[in-house]
């Protein structure tokens, strides 16, 4: 939304007391922004400490999800919810490294516990879950490619682990191939320079969705 010059000037000229009331009222309606400001202005935690805290939570949540999910659809819903929590933390802390590392951790923990039974769930559609995993893996490769090349070294072990999990499951392997995800990008850390363009092209053709 673009604000007119007169409106911006009117807001700027409000008294400090009026601005304070307005700000607090707006923050009550925008919890993500309120959490971000709290982290920046009040919290004594560092970005790394918040990341480590969420890493522990991810491992615990995935373990519980894996035990409790009665269908592949249930597992997918819970996975998306956990991914949403990671996204919220990234917005609060602006932790681009954590966006990749936490999502890699989530995918690897989920596949470690569920890969053998992905195709065996009696209810739901395993294919939908498989596409979600491949699409997330593709997105993480795009994010890594957009970062400084030195970060690839940090992510390589987890990328290789993810590639191994996918290669060992027939459904995930076939889904990766069908949606244009080459496993050597994960297994060897060989991310093409035009990975973002490839992702955009595939999505326009209806893949990775």
C-alpha positions as CSV (number, residue, x, y, z in Angstrom):
1,X,0.0,0.0,0.0
2,X,1.4,3.4,-1.0
3,X,0.6,6.3,1.4
4,X,-0.1,9.8,0.2
5,X,2.4,12.5,1.2
6,X,-0.2,14.3,3.2
7,X,-1.1,11.2,5.2
8,X,2.6,10.5,6.0
9,X,3.1,14.0,7.1
10,X,0.0,13.9,9.3
11,X,1.2,10.7,11.0
12,X,4.7,12.2,11.5
13,X,3.2,15.3,13.1
14,X,1.1,13.3,15.7
15,X,2.1,13.9,19.2
16,X,4.4,11.4,20.9
17,X,1.6,10.2,23.1
18,X,-0.7,9.7,20.1
19,X,2.0,7.8,18.2
20,X,2.6,5.5,21.2
21,X,-1.1,4.7,21.5
22,X,-1.4,4.1,17.8
23,X,1.8,1.9,17.7
24,X,0.6,-0.3,20.6
25,X,-2.8,-0.7,19.0
26,X,-1.3,-1.7,15.7
27,X,1.1,-4.2,17.4
28,X,-1.8,-5.9,19.0
29,X,-3.2,-6.6,15.5
30,X,0.2,-7.7,14.1
31,X,1.6,-10.3,16.4
32,X,4.5,-11.3,14.1
33,X,5.7,-7.7,14.0
34,X,5.3,-7.5,17.8
35,X,7.4,-10.6,18.2
36,X,10.1,-9.2,15.9
37,X,10.3,-6.0,17.8
38,X,10.4,-7.8,21.1
39,X,13.3,-9.9,19.9
40,X,15.2,-6.9,18.6
41,X,14.5,-4.5,21.5
42,X,14.0,-6.6,24.6
43,X,15.1,-10.2,24.3
44,X,18.5,-11.2,25.6
45,X,18.7,-14.2,23.3
46,X,21.0,-14.3,20.3
47,X,20.0,-15.5,16.9
48,X,22.1,-18.6,17.4
49,X,20.5,-19.3,20.8
50,X,17.0,-19.1,19.3
51,X,18.1,-21.4,16.4
52,X,19.5,-24.0,18.8
53,X,16.3,-23.8,20.9
54,X,14.1,-24.5,17.8
55,X,16.5,-27.3,16.7
56,X,15.7,-29.2,19.9
57,X,11.9,-28.5,19.4
58,X,12.0,-29.7,15.8
59,X,13.6,-33.0,16.8
60,X,11.0,-33.5,19.6
61,X,8.0,-32.5,17.4
62,X,9.1,-34.8,14.6
63,X,9.4,-37.7,16.9
64,X,5.9,-37.1,18.3
65,X,4.5,-36.6,14.8
66,X,6.0,-39.8,13.6
67,X,4.5,-41.7,16.5
68,X,1.0,-40.1,16.4
69,X,0.3,-39.7,12.7
70,X,-2.3,-42.3,11.5
71,X,-2.2,-41.3,7.8
72,X,0.2,-39.7,5.4
73,X,-2.2,-36.7,5.2
74,X,-2.0,-36.3,8.9
75,X,1.8,-36.3,8.7
76,X,1.8,-33.8,5.9
77,X,-0.5,-31.4,7.9
78,X,1.8,-31.6,10.9
79,X,4.9,-31.1,8.8
80,X,3.4,-28.0,7.2
81,X,2.6,-26.7,10.7
82,X,6.1,-27.2,11.9
83,X,7.5,-25.6,8.8
84,X,5.3,-22.6,9.5
85,X,6.8,-22.3,13.0
86,X,10.3,-22.2,11.4
87,X,9.1,-19.5,8.9
88,X,7.7,-17.5,11.8
89,X,11.1,-17.7,13.6
90,X,12.9,-16.6,10.5
91,X,10.7,-13.5,10.2
92,X,11.4,-12.7,13.8
93,X,15.1,-13.2,13.8
94,X,15.9,-12.6,10.1
95,X,18.0,-15.8,10.4
96,X,18.6,-16.8,6.7
97,X,21.1,-19.5,7.8
98,X,18.6,-20.9,10.2
99,X,15.9,-21.0,7.5
100,X,18.0,-23.5,5.6
101,X,19.5,-25.5,8.5
102,X,16.2,-25.8,10.4
103,X,14.2,-26.9,7.3
104,X,17.0,-29.4,6.4
105,X,16.8,-30.8,9.9
106,X,13.1,-31.1,9.8
107,X,13.1,-33.0,6.4
108,X,15.9,-35.3,7.5
109,X,14.3,-36.1,10.8
110,X,10.9,-36.8,9.2
111,X,12.5,-39.0,6.5
112,X,14.6,-40.8,9.0
113,X,11.5,-41.9,11.0
114,X,9.1,-42.3,8.1
115,X,10.8,-43.2,4.8
116,X,10.2,-46.9,5.2
117,X,6.5,-46.5,5.7
118,X,5.7,-43.5,3.4
119,X,4.4,-45.9,0.7
120,X,2.7,-48.2,3.2
121,X,0.2,-45.8,4.9
122,X,-3.2,-47.3,4.4
123,X,-5.0,-43.9,4.1
124,X,-4.1,-40.7,2.3
125,X,-2.0,-40.0,-0.7
126,X,1.7,-40.7,-0.4
127,X,2.3,-38.9,-3.7
128,X,1.2,-35.5,-2.3
129,X,3.6,-35.9,0.6
130,X,6.4,-36.9,-1.7
131,X,5.9,-33.8,-3.9
132,X,6.0,-31.6,-0.7
133,X,9.3,-33.1,0.3
134,X,10.8,-32.6,-3.2
135,X,9.5,-29.1,-3.5
136,X,11.0,-28.1,-0.1
137,X,14.3,-29.7,-1.1
138,X,14.3,-27.7,-4.3
139,X,13.5,-24.5,-2.4
140,X,16.3,-25.1,0.0
141,X,18.8,-25.5,-2.9
142,X,17.6,-22.2,-4.3
143,X,18.1,-20.5,-0.9
144,X,21.6,-21.9,-0.5
145,X,22.6,-20.8,-4.0
146,X,21.5,-17.3,-3.2
147,X,23.8,-17.2,-0.1
148,X,27.6,-16.8,-0.1
149,X,29.3,-19.9,-1.5
150,X,31.1,-20.5,1.7
151,X,27.8,-21.6,3.4
152,X,27.5,-24.6,1.1
153,X,30.3,-26.3,3.1
154,X,28.2,-26.0,6.2
155,X,25.1,-27.5,4.6
156,X,26.8,-30.3,2.6
157,X,26.5,-33.0,5.2
158,X,22.8,-32.4,5.7
159,X,22.2,-32.1,1.9
160,X,23.9,-35.4,1.3
161,X,21.9,-37.0,4.1
162,X,18.6,-35.7,2.5
163,X,19.7,-37.0,-0.9
164,X,20.4,-40.4,0.5
165,X,17.0,-40.6,2.2
166,X,15.3,-39.7,-1.1
167,X,17.4,-42.1,-3.2
168,X,16.6,-45.0,-0.9
169,X,12.8,-44.6,-1.3
170,X,11.3,-45.6,-4.6
171,X,8.4,-43.1,-4.4
172,X,10.6,-40.1,-3.4
173,X,13.2,-41.1,-6.0
174,X,10.7,-41.2,-8.8
175,X,9.0,-38.0,-7.7
176,X,12.4,-36.2,-7.6
177,X,13.0,-37.4,-11.2
178,X,9.5,-36.4,-12.4
179,X,9.8,-32.9,-10.9
180,X,13.3,-32.1,-12.2
181,X,15.3,-32.5,-8.9
182,X,18.6,-34.1,-9.7
183,X,19.9,-36.0,-6.7
184,X,23.5,-35.1,-7.3
185,X,22.7,-31.6,-6.4
186,X,22.0,-32.9,-2.9
187,X,24.5,-35.8,-2.7
188,X,27.4,-33.9,-4.1
189,X,26.5,-30.4,-3.3
190,X,26.6,-29.5,-7.0
191,X,23.9,-26.8,-7.2
192,X,23.6,-25.3,-10.7
193,X,23.9,-21.5,-11.0
194,X,20.5,-21.3,-12.7
195,X,18.7,-23.3,-10.0
196,X,16.2,-20.4,-9.4
197,X,15.4,-20.2,-13.2
198,X,14.9,-24.0,-13.3
199,X,12.5,-23.8,-10.3
200,X,10.5,-21.0,-11.9
201,X,10.3,-22.9,-15.2
202,X,9.2,-26.1,-13.5
203,X,6.5,-24.3,-11.5
204,X,5.1,-22.6,-14.6
205,X,4.7,-26.0,-16.1
206,X,2.8,-27.2,-13.0
207,X,5.5,-29.1,-11.2
208,X,6.7,-28.8,-7.6
209,X,3.1,-28.1,-6.5
